[in-house]
């Protein structure tokens, strides 16, 4: 397969697999750590209105969903890509970061969670995925 097509396929698959991992963890989160009593987590409006009821434990799965979704997506992109593995892994991470930023804007959460999420769940996970799969450029010896 031509490298451009293979790289494009890697990017597309990375975005799809990363999104599936992200949403799977979000869907499971309420079964592992139930939402606070009285919180409506079925709609964005209900989530906004009940955000003040959430404790730190309720932010564990959203962080894991963002971090592991990004890691999985970037790893798939780097694995499938024929060339530019690092760039494609970081592109997936960057696109997920844009989604994370929009989530912070649309759904006000505690500042500590927004900072941890935006700083640790996206670009570092893309870098780790590329590093594990040999896509990080090495400094000359």
Protein Blocks (a to p, Z undefined) as FASTA:
>chain_A
ZZklmmmmmmmmmmmmmmmmmmmmmmmmmmmmccdehiackbmklmmmmmmmpcfklmmm
mmmmmmmmmmmmmmmmmmmpmghklmmmmmmmmmmmmmmmmmmmmmccdfklmmmmmmmm
mmmmmmmmmmmnopaccddZZ
